[in-house]
Amino acid sequence: MSNTKVEKQLRLADTELNVRIKLLEETLLTKERTWETLQDSEKRYRRLFESAKDGILILDADTGKVVDVNPFLLHLLHYSYDELYGKYIWELGILKDIAASKDAFKALQDNEYIRYEDLPLETHDGQPIAVEFVSNVYLVDHSKVIQCNIRDITARKRAEAERKRLMAALEQAGEAIVITDAQGIIQFVNPAFERTTGYSREEAVGRNPRILKSGEQNELFYRNLWDTISGGKTWTSLIVNKRKDGTLYTEETTISPVRDSSDRIVNYVAVKRDITERLRLAAQFQHAQKMEAAGLLAGGVAHDFNNMLNVILGYTELAMDKTDTDLPLHADLEEIHKAAIRSMDITRQLLTFARKQTIIPVVLNLNQTVESMIKMLRHLMGEDIDLAWLSGADPCPIKMDPSQIDQILANLCVNARDAITGVGKVTIETGNAVFDEIYCAGHTGFVAGEYVLLSVSDDGCGMDKEILNQIFEPYFTSKEIGQGTGLGLSTVYGIVKQNNGFINVYSEPGKGTTFRIYLPRHIDQSIDIRRERATEIPIGHGETVLVVEDEPALLTMIKIMLENIGYRVLAAGMPGKAIELAEEHAGEIRLILTDVVMPEMNGLDLAERMQSLYPGMKILFMSGYTANVIVHHGLLDAGVNFIQKPFSMKDLAIKVMDLVREK
């Protein structure tokens, strides 16, 4: 073989060797790089494993032993690494509630897993936690491992439970709750909103709250509302809104802005309480209080005026007795006397309104009492008014003064007549009624029980709400000047309240009015009506009468009256003076006429002291109104003799004569 040929073969062999060496170097470099990559990957995995915010537990799939556990899981479960490493998972107390058994873990294959959305666990020191548990099978270096990811959901569960409680509270709240977005579009309403407004959730969500706008507030009101809440402040006020059916209601509303973490307003929440019924009841209560205050004032004024009126009436009668009837002075005195009598009627009406007048109640059948008045009422109404009388089922027993029924019917019928222009109809009805606790809870002043109904209706002009709210106030009248005193309905009100009854008034402009009066039904069915007998002035025969009255002018007038009709009078301005006169008097005192309310002691206490001195002494009480020592809630106690101020000489003479001649 030539050298050239050998050299050529050597060069080829050298080249091939270099190529192989280069390939070997590249292979080694690739493996080195792969190893470095694997190392980097393992480092990255380890960093992820070590820093993961979920717990990670690595198991040997063949044995089920723990081969690794990350720090987060150790911190979460309060275990050390050595307490978990090398243990079988089904032997770990912390995982005792995992439903998967030892066999289930061993049977896991590729792409299979065990998952718990909500797994209750306990930490090493017994604290309850909730986790989400997921286990997957992986192939690592030709060996199967099971990676268990354990996520702490305790805080999330607590927040979810809190959210559910909050939603339950919103859903069950008695107040209407509305949540809107930042533009004011409704996003949520609760059932109370649906009940209050009549709009369903589906009808309200996505719409503006102006669907409730009633027109009762002006644009400035709503502009102020929006400026307040969009400026980050809470707005609170009363607002009149309109339900789906068109009815108005008043609600107490508080609207507050809701901010996110960046302090940006994202929602508004409104809490709305329907106070329509509360306002109605409060108005009823305030009206009742106002009427009570007016009654107290009226009663006090009437009482003081009665004393002076009694003096005017008494001295006028005395002067008339001393004056020739043919003289002009006698005619003038008669006019004074008539004016005094009319004034007596007015003060009695005031006392009736104030529930301070004296009454003598008897048991009567309301049907019979009304029946006896119908003829008189028809004359009172006139020919143009058709008076219908609808008697209810008998009996309708009540216990009250018959004259008060007369007053009620006369006032209501006159009021009904005046409400009718031209031809019309007035209807009087009676009947029975029962009120239960549920009804009374919604009607201020009503008390559950059995009642007798007296109703007076007319088809006249009716009344609006403004007038209805004032009809029982003394001196209020919607009639023209000179057509009414304004005391008629206040008198009715006082009588009904004095007898523990109630009044309901129904009226609309142009549709007439109905007064329904409910009086307590009396259990005793015996019926009796007492009427005062008419008689001439009786004259005494020198019997001694002790008069006690702290008003000097009235005391003098009564003394003169009694002396003029034949009695001997001992007059005392105070109870102490009366006792002194009685102790000093040598003869018999047949009667003591005493005021009810006086300084030092009341009339009843004085009468008891006097009867200890003179056991046979008769007692006659007098007052412009009655005190509780004699009258309880305006009802005269049995056996008590009483004369109402102001009284005439005839009234006084009859009362005194009945007592001094009584054995």
C-alpha positions as CSV (number, residue, x, y, z in Angstrom):
1,M,0.0,0.0,0.0
2,S,1.4,3.4,-0.9
3,N,2.2,6.0,1.6
4,T,-0.3,8.3,0.1
5,K,-3.1,5.9,0.5
6,V,-2.1,5.2,4.1
7,E,-2.0,8.9,4.8
8,K,-5.4,9.3,3.3
9,Q,-6.9,6.6,5.5
10,L,-5.2,8.1,8.6
11,R,-6.7,11.5,7.8
12,L,-10.1,10.0,7.5
13,A,-9.8,8.1,10.7
14,D,-8.6,11.2,12.5
15,T,-11.5,13.2,11.1
16,E,-14.0,10.5,12.2
17,L,-12.4,10.4,15.6
18,N,-12.7,14.2,15.9
19,V,-16.3,14.0,15.0
20,R,-17.0,11.3,17.5
21,I,-15.1,13.3,20.1
22,K,-17.1,16.4,19.3
23,L,-20.4,14.4,19.4
24,L,-19.3,12.9,22.7
25,E,-18.5,16.4,24.1
26,E,-21.9,17.7,22.9
27,T,-23.6,14.7,24.5
28,L,-21.9,15.3,27.7
29,L,-22.7,19.0,27.6
30,T,-26.3,18.2,26.9
31,K,-26.5,15.9,29.8
32,E,-24.8,18.4,32.0
33,R,-27.3,21.0,30.9
34,T,-30.1,18.6,31.4
35,W,-28.9,17.9,34.9
36,E,-28.6,21.5,35.6
37,T,-32.1,22.0,34.3
38,L,-33.4,19.3,36.5
39,Q,-31.6,20.7,39.4
40,D,-33.0,24.1,38.6
41,S,-36.4,22.6,38.2
42,E,-36.1,20.8,41.5
43,K,-35.0,24.0,43.2
44,R,-37.9,25.9,41.7
45,Y,-40.3,23.1,42.8
46,R,-38.8,23.1,46.2
47,R,-39.1,26.8,46.5
48,L,-42.7,26.6,45.4
49,F,-43.3,23.6,47.7
50,E,-41.7,25.5,50.6
51,S,-43.4,28.8,50.0
52,A,-46.9,27.5,48.9
53,K,-49.8,29.1,50.8
54,D,-51.6,25.7,50.6
55,G,-50.7,22.7,52.6
56,I,-48.9,20.0,50.5
57,L,-48.5,16.4,51.7
58,I,-46.5,13.9,49.5
59,L,-47.2,10.2,49.9
60,D,-45.5,7.1,48.5
61,A,-48.3,5.6,46.4
62,D,-47.1,2.1,47.0
63,T,-46.8,2.3,50.8
64,G,-49.1,5.2,51.7
65,K,-46.3,6.7,53.8
66,V,-45.6,10.5,54.1
67,V,-42.4,11.3,52.2
68,D,-42.6,15.0,52.4
69,V,-44.7,17.9,53.9
70,N,-44.4,21.6,53.3
71,P,-44.0,24.3,56.1
72,F,-47.5,25.8,55.5
73,L,-49.2,22.5,56.3
74,L,-47.0,22.1,59.4
75,H,-48.0,25.6,60.5
76,L,-51.6,25.0,59.7
77,L,-51.9,21.7,61.6
78,H,-49.5,22.7,64.4
79,Y,-47.4,19.6,63.8
80,S,-43.6,19.2,63.5
81,Y,-42.0,17.6,60.4
82,D,-40.9,14.5,62.3
83,E,-44.4,13.9,63.7
84,L,-45.7,13.4,60.1
85,Y,-42.8,12.1,58.1
86,G,-42.8,8.3,57.5
87,K,-46.3,7.9,58.9
88,Y,-49.2,6.2,57.0
89,I,-51.8,8.7,56.1
90,W,-54.7,6.6,57.4
91,E,-52.9,6.5,60.8
92,L,-52.8,10.3,61.2
93,G,-55.3,11.5,63.7
94,I,-55.7,14.8,61.9
95,L,-57.0,13.0,58.8
96,K,-59.2,10.6,60.6
97,D,-62.4,11.9,58.9
98,I,-61.2,11.3,55.4
99,A,-63.7,8.8,53.9
100,A,-61.1,7.2,51.6
101,S,-59.7,4.1,53.3
102,K,-56.2,2.6,53.1
103,D,-57.3,0.5,50.2
104,A,-58.8,3.5,48.3
105,F,-55.4,5.2,48.5
106,K,-53.6,2.1,47.2
107,A,-56.0,1.8,44.4
108,L,-55.4,5.3,43.0
109,Q,-54.3,5.2,39.4
110,D,-53.0,7.9,37.1
111,N,-55.4,10.8,36.6
112,E,-57.6,9.7,39.5
113,Y,-58.1,11.7,42.6
114,I,-59.9,12.0,46.0
115,R,-61.5,15.4,46.6
116,Y,-63.4,16.9,49.6
117,E,-64.9,20.4,49.1
118,D,-65.3,20.9,52.8
119,L,-63.4,18.6,55.2
120,P,-63.5,19.3,58.9
121,L,-60.1,18.8,60.7
122,E,-58.5,19.5,64.0
123,T,-55.1,20.9,64.6
124,H,-52.7,19.1,66.9
125,D,-53.9,21.2,69.8
126,G,-57.6,20.5,69.1
127,Q,-58.7,23.7,67.2
128,P,-61.3,23.0,64.6
129,I,-60.6,24.1,61.0
130,A,-62.1,23.4,57.6
131,V,-60.1,22.5,54.5
132,E,-60.5,21.7,50.9
133,F,-58.7,18.4,50.2
134,V,-57.5,17.1,46.8
135,S,-55.2,14.1,46.1
136,N,-53.7,13.3,42.7
137,V,-51.3,10.6,41.5
138,Y,-48.0,11.5,39.7
139,L,-45.2,9.5,38.2
140,V,-41.8,10.7,39.5
141,D,-38.6,8.8,38.5
142,H,-40.7,5.9,37.4
143,S,-42.3,5.8,40.9
144,K,-45.8,6.8,41.7
145,V,-46.4,9.5,44.4
146,I,-49.6,10.9,45.7
147,Q,-49.7,14.7,46.2
148,C,-52.4,15.9,48.7
149,N,-53.2,19.6,48.4
150,I,-54.9,20.9,51.6
151,R,-56.3,24.4,51.4
152,D,-57.5,26.2,54.6
153,I,-61.1,27.4,54.0
154,T,-61.9,28.3,57.6
155,A,-62.0,32.0,57.0
156,R,-63.9,31.6,53.8
157,K,-66.5,29.4,55.5
158,R,-66.8,31.9,58.3
159,A,-67.3,34.7,55.8
160,E,-69.8,32.6,53.9
161,A,-71.7,31.8,57.2
162,E,-71.6,35.5,58.0
163,R,-72.9,36.4,54.6
164,K,-75.7,33.9,55.0
165,R,-76.6,35.3,58.4
166,L,-76.6,38.8,56.9
167,M,-78.8,37.7,54.0
168,A,-81.2,35.9,56.4
169,A,-81.3,39.1,58.5
170,L,-82.0,41.2,55.4
171,E,-84.7,38.8,54.1
172,Q,-86.4,38.5,57.5
173,A,-86.1,42.2,58.6
174,G,-89.3,44.0,59.4
175,E,-88.0,47.1,57.7
176,A,-87.9,47.4,53.9
177,I,-84.2,47.3,52.7
178,V,-83.1,48.5,49.2
179,I,-79.6,48.3,47.8
180,T,-78.7,50.3,44.7
181,D,-75.5,50.7,42.7
182,A,-73.6,54.0,42.6
183,Q,-76.0,55.4,40.0
184,G,-79.1,54.6,42.1
185,I,-80.3,51.6,40.2
186,I,-81.9,49.0,42.5
187,Q,-79.9,45.8,42.8
188,F,-81.7,44.2,45.8
189,V,-84.9,44.5,47.8
190,N,-86.1,42.3,50.6
191,P,-89.6,40.8,51.2
192,A,-90.5,43.7,53.6
193,F,-90.1,46.0,50.6
194,E,-92.4,43.8,48.5
195,R,-95.0,43.8,51.3
196,T,-94.9,47.5,51.9
197,T,-94.8,48.7,48.3
198,G,-96.6,46.0,46.4
199,Y,-93.7,45.7,43.9
200,S,-92.2,42.2,43.6
201,R,-88.4,41.8,43.6
202,E,-88.4,41.1,39.8
203,E,-90.4,44.3,39.2
204,A,-88.1,46.5,41.3
205,V,-84.5,45.2,40.5
206,G,-83.0,47.2,37.6
207,R,-85.3,50.2,38.1
208,N,-84.8,53.5,39.8
209,P,-86.4,54.1,43.3
210,R,-88.4,56.9,41.7
211,I,-91.0,54.3,40.9
212,L,-92.2,55.1,44.5
213,K,-92.3,58.8,43.9
214,S,-95.6,60.3,45.2
215,G,-95.4,63.9,44.2
216,E,-95.8,64.9,47.9
217,Q,-92.1,66.1,48.0
218,N,-90.7,68.8,45.6
219,E,-87.6,68.4,43.4
220,L,-85.5,70.3,46.0
221,F,-86.2,67.6,48.5
222,Y,-84.8,64.9,46.2
223,R,-81.9,67.0,45.1
224,N,-80.9,67.5,48.7
225,L,-81.2,63.7,49.3
226,W,-78.9,62.9,46.3
227,D,-76.4,65.6,47.2
228,T,-76.1,64.3,50.7
229,I,-75.6,60.6,49.9
230,S,-73.4,61.2,46.8
231,G,-71.3,63.4,49.0
232,G,-70.6,60.4,51.3
233,K,-73.0,61.3,54.1
234,T,-76.0,59.5,55.6
235,W,-79.5,60.9,54.8
236,T,-82.4,60.4,57.2
237,S,-85.9,61.8,56.9
238,L,-89.6,61.1,56.7
239,I,-90.8,60.6,53.1
240,V,-94.3,60.1,51.6
241,N,-94.1,57.4,48.9
242,K,-96.7,55.7,46.6
243,R,-97.4,52.0,46.5
244,K,-98.0,50.1,43.3
245,D,-101.7,50.3,43.8
246,G,-101.5,54.1,44.1
247,T,-102.1,54.5,47.8
248,L,-99.7,56.8,49.8
249,Y,-97.8,55.8,52.8
250,T,-95.2,57.5,55.1
251,E,-91.9,55.9,55.8
252,E,-88.9,56.7,58.0
253,T,-85.9,56.3,55.7
254,T,-82.2,56.2,56.2
255,I,-79.9,56.0,53.2
256,S,-76.2,55.4,53.6
257,P,-73.3,55.1,51.1
258,V,-71.3,51.9,50.9
259,R,-67.5,52.2,50.1
260,D,-65.0,49.7,48.7
261,S,-61.4,49.3,50.0
262,S,-60.3,52.3,47.9
263,D,-62.9,54.5,49.6
264,R,-65.0,54.7,46.4
265,I,-68.8,54.7,46.8
266,V,-70.1,51.6,45.1
267,N,-73.5,51.1,46.6
268,Y,-76.3,52.8,48.6
269,V,-78.3,51.0,51.2
270,A,-81.7,52.3,52.3
271,V,-83.5,51.1,55.4
272,K,-87.2,52.1,55.3
273,R,-89.8,51.7,58.0
274,D,-93.5,52.2,57.2
275,I,-94.9,54.4,60.0
276,T,-98.2,55.2,58.4
277,E,-100.2,53.4,61.0
278,R,-98.0,54.7,63.8
279,L,-98.6,58.2,62.7
280,R,-102.4,57.6,62.5
281,L,-102.5,56.2,66.0
282,A,-100.3,59.0,67.3
283,A,-102.6,61.6,65.8
284,Q,-105.6,59.8,67.4
285,F,-103.7,59.9,70.8
286,Q,-102.7,63.5,70.4
287,H,-106.3,64.4,69.5
288,A,-107.6,62.5,72.6
289,Q,-105.0,64.4,74.7
290,K,-106.0,67.7,73.2
291,M,-109.7,67.0,73.9
292,E,-108.9,65.9,77.4
293,A,-107.0,69.2,78.0
294,A,-109.8,71.2,76.5
295,G,-112.2,69.3,78.7
296,L,-110.2,70.2,81.9
297,L,-110.1,73.8,80.9
298,A,-113.8,73.9,80.0
299,G,-114.7,72.2,83.2
300,G,-112.7,74.6,85.3
301,V,-114.1,77.6,83.6
302,A,-117.7,76.3,83.8
303,H,-117.3,75.5,87.5
304,D,-116.1,79.0,88.4
305,F,-118.7,80.6,86.1
306,N,-121.5,78.5,87.7
307,N,-120.9,80.1,91.0
308,M,-121.2,83.6,89.6
309,L,-124.2,82.5,87.5
310,N,-125.9,81.1,90.6
311,V,-125.5,84.5,92.3
312,I,-126.9,86.3,89.2
313,L,-129.8,83.9,88.9
314,G,-130.6,83.9,92.6
315,Y,-130.5,87.7,93.1
316,T,-132.5,88.2,89.9
317,E,-135.3,85.9,91.3
318,L,-135.2,87.7,94.6
319,A,-135.4,91.1,92.9
320,M,-138.3,89.9,90.7
321,D,-140.2,88.8,93.8
322,K,-139.9,92.3,95.2
323,T,-140.8,94.1,92.0
324,D,-144.3,94.8,90.7
325,T,-144.9,92.8,87.4
326,D,-146.3,95.9,85.8
327,L,-143.1,97.9,86.2
328,P,-140.5,98.1,83.3
329,L,-137.8,97.0,85.8
330,H,-139.6,93.6,86.2
331,A,-139.4,93.1,82.4
332,D,-135.7,93.9,82.5
333,L,-135.2,91.5,85.3
334,E,-137.0,88.8,83.4
335,E,-134.6,89.3,80.4
336,I,-131.7,89.0,82.8
337,H,-133.3,85.8,84.2
338,K,-133.7,84.4,80.7
339,A,-130.1,85.2,79.8
340,A,-129.0,83.5,83.0
341,I,-131.0,80.4,82.1
342,R,-129.5,80.3,78.7
343,S,-126.0,80.6,80.2
344,M,-126.8,77.7,82.5
345,D,-127.4,75.6,79.4
346,I,-124.1,76.6,77.9
347,T,-122.2,75.8,81.1
348,R,-123.9,72.5,81.3
349,Q,-122.8,71.7,77.8
350,L,-119.2,72.6,78.7
351,L,-119.4,70.4,81.8
352,T,-120.9,67.6,79.6
353,F,-117.9,68.0,77.3
354,A,-115.6,68.0,80.3
355,R,-117.4,64.9,81.7
356,K,-117.9,66.8,84.9
357,Q,-121.7,67.2,85.0
358,T,-123.8,65.3,87.5
359,I,-125.9,62.5,86.1
360,I,-128.4,60.1,87.6
361,P,-127.9,56.9,85.6
362,V,-130.7,54.2,85.3
363,V,-131.0,51.0,83.4
364,L,-133.0,51.6,80.2
365,N,-133.7,50.0,76.9
366,L,-132.2,52.3,74.2
367,N,-134.8,51.2,71.7
368,Q,-137.6,52.4,73.9
369,T,-135.9,55.6,74.7
370,V,-135.3,56.5,71.1
371,E,-138.8,55.4,70.2
372,S,-140.2,57.9,72.7
373,M,-138.2,60.7,71.1
374,I,-139.0,60.1,67.4
375,K,-142.1,62.3,67.3
376,M,-140.3,65.2,68.8
377,L,-137.3,64.7,66.5
378,R,-139.5,64.7,63.4
379,H,-140.8,68.1,64.4
380,L,-137.2,69.2,65.1
381,M,-136.0,68.0,61.6
382,G,-138.8,69.7,59.6
383,E,-140.9,68.5,56.7
384,D,-138.1,68.4,54.1
385,I,-136.1,65.8,56.1
386,D,-137.2,62.1,56.0
387,L,-136.4,60.7,59.4
388,A,-136.0,56.9,59.3
389,W,-136.0,54.9,62.5
390,L,-134.4,51.4,62.3
391,S,-134.8,49.7,65.6
392,G,-132.2,47.0,66.4
393,A,-132.9,43.7,68.1
394,D,-134.3,44.0,71.6
395,P,-133.2,44.5,74.2
396,C,-130.5,47.1,74.0
397,P,-129.9,47.7,77.7
398,I,-127.6,50.5,78.8
399,K,-127.1,52.3,82.1
400,M,-127.0,56.1,81.8
401,D,-129.0,59.2,82.5
402,P,-132.0,59.3,80.1
403,S,-131.6,63.0,79.6
404,Q,-128.2,62.3,78.1
405,I,-129.7,60.2,75.4
406,D,-132.0,63.1,74.6
407,Q,-129.0,65.4,74.3
408,I,-127.1,63.0,72.1
409,L,-130.0,62.5,69.7
410,A,-131.0,66.2,69.6
411,N,-127.5,67.4,68.9
412,L,-126.8,64.7,66.2
413,C,-130.1,65.2,64.5
414,V,-129.8,69.0,64.4
415,N,-126.3,68.6,63.1
416,A,-127.5,66.2,60.4
417,R,-130.4,68.5,59.5
418,D,-128.0,71.5,59.0
419,A,-125.8,69.4,56.8
420,I,-128.6,68.8,54.3
421,T,-129.6,71.4,51.7
422,G,-133.2,71.0,50.6
423,V,-134.7,67.5,50.8
424,G,-132.7,64.8,52.5
425,K,-132.8,61.8,54.8
426,V,-131.6,61.1,58.3
427,T,-131.5,57.5,59.6
428,I,-131.3,56.5,63.3
429,E,-130.3,52.9,64.0
430,T,-129.7,50.8,67.1
431,G,-128.1,47.5,67.5
432,N,-125.5,45.4,69.4
433,A,-121.7,45.2,68.8
434,V,-118.8,43.3,70.2
435,F,-115.1,44.4,70.1
436,D,-112.3,42.0,70.6
437,E,-108.7,42.6,71.6
438,I,-107.4,42.6,68.0
439,Y,-109.8,45.3,66.9
440,C,-109.1,47.4,70.0
441,A,-105.3,47.2,69.4
442,G,-105.7,49.2,66.2
443,H,-108.2,51.7,67.6
444,T,-107.0,54.1,70.2
445,G,-109.3,54.4,73.2
446,F,-111.4,51.4,72.5
447,V,-111.8,48.6,75.1
448,A,-112.8,45.1,74.3
449,G,-116.4,44.1,75.3
450,E,-120.1,44.2,74.5
451,Y,-121.7,47.4,73.4
452,V,-125.0,48.9,72.3
453,L,-124.8,50.9,69.0
454,L,-126.6,54.2,68.4
455,S,-126.1,55.4,64.9
456,V,-127.2,58.7,63.2
457,S,-126.6,59.0,59.4
458,D,-127.4,61.7,56.9
459,D,-127.0,62.2,53.1
460,G,-125.9,65.8,53.5
461,C,-122.8,67.6,52.4
462,G,-120.3,65.5,54.4
463,M,-116.9,66.6,55.8
464,D,-113.3,66.5,54.7
465,K,-110.5,65.2,56.9
466,E,-109.6,68.7,58.2
467,I,-113.0,69.3,59.5
468,L,-113.3,65.8,60.9
469,N,-110.2,66.3,63.0
470,Q,-111.9,69.2,64.8
471,I,-115.6,68.4,65.1
472,F,-115.5,67.5,68.8
473,E,-113.5,70.6,69.8
474,P,-115.6,73.1,71.9
475,Y,-116.6,76.2,70.0
476,F,-115.5,74.7,66.6
477,T,-118.2,75.1,64.0
478,S,-118.3,75.0,60.2
479,K,-121.7,76.7,60.2
480,E,-122.3,80.3,59.4
481,I,-122.2,82.9,62.2
482,G,-125.2,82.8,64.4
483,Q,-126.2,79.2,63.3
484,G,-124.4,77.3,66.0
485,T,-122.3,77.6,69.2
486,G,-119.9,74.9,68.4
487,L,-120.8,73.0,71.6
488,G,-123.2,70.4,70.2
489,L,-120.8,67.7,69.1
490,S,-118.4,68.4,72.0
491,T,-121.4,67.8,74.3
492,V,-122.0,64.5,72.5
493,Y,-118.3,63.6,72.9
494,G,-118.4,64.4,76.6
495,I,-121.5,62.3,77.3
496,V,-120.1,59.3,75.4
497,K,-116.8,59.4,77.1
498,Q,-118.4,60.0,80.5
499,N,-120.3,56.8,80.0
500,N,-117.2,54.8,78.9
501,G,-118.3,54.7,75.3
502,F,-116.6,55.3,71.9
503,I,-117.5,57.3,68.7
504,N,-116.6,56.5,65.1
505,V,-117.4,59.1,62.5
506,Y,-117.4,58.3,58.8
507,S,-117.8,61.1,56.3
508,E,-116.8,62.1,52.8
509,P,-117.5,65.4,51.1
510,G,-120.7,65.2,49.2
511,K,-121.5,61.7,50.5
512,G,-123.0,62.4,53.9
513,T,-121.9,61.5,57.4
514,T,-122.5,58.7,59.9
515,F,-122.0,58.9,63.7
516,R,-121.7,55.5,65.3
517,I,-121.8,55.7,69.1
518,Y,-121.0,52.6,71.1
519,L,-122.2,52.5,74.8
520,P,-121.4,49.6,77.2
521,R,-124.1,47.0,77.2
522,H,-125.6,46.6,80.7
523,I,-126.0,43.1,81.9
524,D,-129.0,43.7,84.2
525,Q,-132.1,43.6,82.0
526,S,-134.4,45.5,84.4
527,I,-135.5,48.7,82.8
528,D,-136.5,51.9,84.7
529,I,-136.7,55.5,83.7
530,R,-136.8,58.2,86.3
531,R,-138.1,61.7,85.4
532,E,-138.1,64.7,87.7
533,R,-141.6,65.7,88.8
534,A,-142.8,69.2,88.2
535,T,-144.1,71.1,91.3
536,E,-144.6,74.6,92.7
537,I,-142.1,76.1,95.1
538,P,-142.6,74.4,98.5
539,I,-142.3,76.4,101.6
540,G,-140.4,75.4,104.7
541,H,-141.6,75.6,108.3
542,G,-138.6,77.1,110.1
543,E,-136.3,74.0,109.9
544,T,-132.7,74.8,110.5
545,V,-130.4,74.4,107.5
546,L,-126.6,74.7,107.7
547,V,-125.1,76.1,104.4
548,V,-121.3,75.7,103.8
549,E,-120.0,77.5,100.7
550,D,-116.5,79.0,100.3
551,E,-117.7,81.6,97.6
552,P,-119.0,84.5,99.8
553,A,-121.4,86.0,97.2
554,L,-123.0,82.6,96.5
555,L,-123.2,81.8,100.3
556,T,-125.1,85.0,100.9
557,M,-127.4,84.4,98.0
558,I,-128.3,80.8,99.1
559,K,-128.9,82.1,102.6
560,I,-131.4,84.7,101.4
561,M,-133.1,82.1,99.1
562,L,-133.6,79.6,101.9
563,E,-134.8,82.3,104.3
564,N,-137.3,83.5,101.7
565,I,-138.8,80.0,101.4
566,G,-139.2,79.5,105.2
567,Y,-136.0,78.1,106.6
568,R,-133.7,79.2,109.4
569,V,-130.1,79.3,108.0
570,L,-126.7,78.9,109.6
571,A,-124.1,80.1,107.0
572,A,-120.4,79.1,107.1
573,G,-117.7,80.0,104.5
574,M,-115.3,77.2,105.6
575,P,-115.7,73.7,107.0
576,G,-114.1,74.6,110.2
577,K,-116.6,77.4,110.8
578,A,-119.4,75.0,110.0
579,I,-118.3,72.6,112.7
580,E,-118.0,75.4,115.1
581,L,-121.5,76.6,114.4
582,A,-122.9,73.1,114.7
583,E,-121.2,72.5,118.1
584,E,-122.6,75.9,119.4
585,H,-126.1,75.5,118.1
586,A,-128.5,74.4,120.8
587,G,-131.4,73.1,118.6
588,E,-131.7,70.5,115.8
589,I,-130.0,71.0,112.4
590,R,-132.2,69.1,109.9
591,L,-130.0,69.6,106.8
592,I,-126.5,70.5,105.8
593,L,-126.2,72.0,102.3
594,T,-122.5,71.8,101.5
595,D,-120.2,72.5,98.5
596,V,-118.2,69.5,97.3
597,V,-114.7,71.0,96.9
598,M,-113.6,73.4,99.5
599,P,-110.4,74.4,101.4
600,E,-109.6,72.5,104.7
601,M,-111.7,69.5,103.8
602,N,-114.1,68.3,101.1
603,G,-117.8,68.2,101.5
604,L,-118.1,64.4,102.1
605,D,-115.6,64.5,105.0
606,L,-117.5,67.5,106.5
607,A,-120.8,65.6,106.2
608,E,-119.4,62.6,108.1
609,R,-118.2,64.9,110.9
610,M,-121.6,66.6,111.1
611,Q,-123.5,63.3,111.2
612,S,-121.4,62.3,114.2
613,L,-122.8,65.4,116.0
614,Y,-126.4,65.1,114.6
615,P,-127.0,61.5,113.6
616,G,-130.3,62.3,112.0
617,M,-129.0,65.2,109.9
618,K,-129.7,65.0,106.1
619,I,-127.0,65.8,103.6
620,L,-127.4,67.7,100.3
621,F,-124.2,68.2,98.2
622,M,-123.9,71.0,95.6
623,S,-121.2,71.7,93.0
624,G,-120.6,73.1,89.6
625,Y,-118.9,69.8,88.9
626,T,-118.6,66.6,90.8
627,A,-115.6,65.5,92.7
628,N,-114.4,61.9,93.0
629,V,-115.3,61.8,96.6
630,I,-119.0,61.7,95.5
631,V,-118.9,60.8,91.9
632,H,-116.7,58.1,90.4
633,H,-116.1,58.7,86.7
634,G,-119.2,61.0,86.6
635,L,-121.7,58.5,88.0
636,L,-123.6,59.5,91.1
637,D,-123.1,57.0,93.9
638,A,-126.3,55.4,95.2
639,G,-127.9,57.2,98.2
640,V,-126.1,60.5,97.7
641,N,-128.3,63.6,97.3
642,F,-127.0,66.2,94.9
643,I,-128.0,69.5,93.3
644,Q,-126.2,70.9,90.3
645,K,-125.0,74.5,90.3
646,P,-126.3,76.8,89.1
647,F,-129.8,76.1,90.5
648,S,-133.0,78.2,90.7
649,M,-134.9,78.9,93.9
650,K,-137.5,76.3,92.8
651,D,-134.9,73.6,92.2
652,L,-133.4,74.3,95.7
653,A,-136.8,74.4,97.4
654,I,-137.8,71.0,96.0
655,K,-134.5,69.3,96.9
656,V,-134.5,70.8,100.5
657,M,-138.2,70.0,101.1
658,D,-137.8,66.4,100.0
659,L,-135.0,65.9,102.5
660,V,-136.2,67.9,105.6
661,R,-139.5,66.1,105.5
662,E,-138.0,62.7,105.0
663,K,-138.2,60.4,108.0
